[in-house]
Amino acid sequence: METGHPYFSIVMPAYNAGRYVGEALRSIAAQTFGDYEIVAVDDGSTDDTLRLLLEYAEREPRLRVLAMEKASGSAFMPRNRAMAEAIGEYVVWIDADDYVDPELLEKIRRRIEETDADIVYNRMIWVDHGRETRRLPADDVDTSRVYAGREMVAMTLLDWHVGTGGCAIRRSMALATLAKRGTSLQAMNADEIFTRYFLLEAGKVAFTDARYHYRMSGTSVTHAVRPSYFDRLETNRLLREMMKEEYGEDSRECRLARLQEYYQWMDYCIDYAGRQKVGKDIKKEVRKRLRESLRHIDMDVVAEESGVMKRWLLSAGLPVFFGWLRVRDRIMGILTIE
């Protein structure tokens, strides 16, 4: 490592990424810009992730390896610990099961020098068994522009129009935001809430065309049927309250947050209804969380956007709603019988 503080600190949360962490580290080693450190935090992995990180650190002096005392169940806590330990001017988010193009850091640095941006986003590509399935930013994002952070928040609501993979954030701003907002949120997707907090504090946000490859993993904890899978219901409520406080109740941002709360509640109900094997205790907790979330949905927004029928179904309660899902599924099954 060069004398003094590195330009970049790559922060890498790692959980059971033994199959992929080598590829992630090799993609970092191939960077055309070398003034960086890596701070990797193992989140209680039960495979060989920690051993592989420690072995790599023996031959890579820029890599520091830390370990959480127990698994947090979220990338948020290990990523925060890595940012607290980092010493670079900017922190760059790279997960242990993803990989990046060789020019990523060089292109980010060049864009920072051109714009003095507080946050820099890249092109994020979803990869499923070697096949590209999605790309961000969306077509409606002008990546040649420099945006104000508050202007960008709307692009993260209802659907993500930008991707956070490989993003660079000015470390001083990130730490100040964490100190201001607190880090006690334990939800599985707490990092999504803080992505909005960072944007609210950012004066300038810019983009590069460097590619970050996000690996879709069927073994991810987000695919498991357990109460924490439904953490997003609570964070959507927090997000709606944040938009109301920051932009006002009648703002576009608040309306988008309300719609997001509804549509994701609907998605989770459909997903849960489609699960064949769910334990009794888990079923009870999940239904409780769905009912609690239902009370926060803005029925006026639902009526305007989705029609009177869906509003009636939601107002009637979960038993009626799940009954409707079962009837719908039976009808679809009959229609698809050849």
Secondary structure as UniProt FT lines:
FT   STRAND          8..14
FT   TURN            18..20
FT   HELIX           21..29
FT   STRAND          36..42
FT   HELIX           49..59
FT   TURN            61..62
FT   STRAND          63..67
FT   HELIX           76..85
FT   STRAND          90..93
FT   TURN            96..97
FT   STRAND          99..100
FT   TURN            102..103
FT   HELIX           104..115
FT   STRAND          119..128
FT   TURN            129..130
FT   STRAND          131..136
FT   TURN            139..140
FT   TURN            143..144
FT   HELIX           149..152
FT   HELIX           153..156
FT   TURN            165..166
FT   STRAND          168..170
FT   HELIX           171..181
FT   TURN            188..189
FT   HELIX           190..201
FT   STRAND          205..215
FT   TURN            218..219
FT   HELIX           221..223
FT   HELIX           227..230
FT   HELIX           231..247
FT   TURN            249..250
FT   HELIX           252..273
FT   HELIX           280..294
FT   TURN            295..296
FT   HELIX           299..306
FT   HELIX           308..316
FT   HELIX           318..336
//
